Amino acid sequence: RSANAGGGFDCDAQTNITGSGNPVAFTLLELPPSDVERAVELELQDLAECANGNWDTILERIRAAQRPPDGHGPGHIARGSFLRLFQASRQRLRRHGELIAMCIALKRAEMQRILEGVHFLMESDLPDRSAELRDALFGRGFTQSALDKSTTYLEFASLEKRWDRLVARIVGELVQTRRDVLLGEHLGRRAFMVGGGGGGDAVAGTKAAADAGSGGGLAARQKKRLSPR
């Protein structure tokens, strides 16, 4: 820390709170885990501890039952030890599968929220003014059908990875802009038409401003969707 002119001290601090906009609005970068997420984490820890304790106990018993010099037993052991080992492992595997399905459902719900937010941006005026944002929003598979068709684990993982990369670009553009988002400028717009007002900011009174159009072409003005929702 270092002393400042006011008699106090200035020091560097790391926080998960950030501010943006004018006036500045403060938000959390990392939200605390929900009750469901906390419950899943605790159950996974319990399953891991149970598995380790179960395995160590049975394994030591099997090792000890071996003949010398590998063990100090008669060389045979009741089959119940193996039954308990395998049955307990099968039960934990089934529960792991249920937890995985629960986590995928939670992730799918987050993807649905992303999709709805992206659709709001598609219909706003921001794509009319930012070529980078247009490139990240339109023609990138932000559709309801793409989310619904990702039924297998690999398909969903691939979609999540692609959307996460695109949303990172969208966030970068939103951080740089200093204007408010005008919502509902092009209701129903799901595709950006070339020549429909997507050339950035035009100076008022110029031919570019007169040619700017609606920002979404005829299809957007007629509220048509050019890609499945």
MOFENMO-V632505 format. One line per field, one symbol per residue. burial: b if it has 24 or more other ideal C-beta (glycine too) atoms within 12 Angstrom, else e. A space follows every 10 residues. Layout:
burial->???
This chain:
burial->eeeeeeeeee eeeeeeeeee eeeeeeeeee eeeeeeeeeb eeeeeebeee beeeeeebee ebeeeeeeee eeeeeeeeee beeebeebee ebeeeeeebe eebbeebbee bbebbebbbb bbbbbbbbbb eebbebbbeb bbbeebbeeb eeeeebeebb eebeebbebb eebbeebeee beeebbebbb bbbeebbbbe eeeeeeeeee ebbbbbbebb eeeeebbee
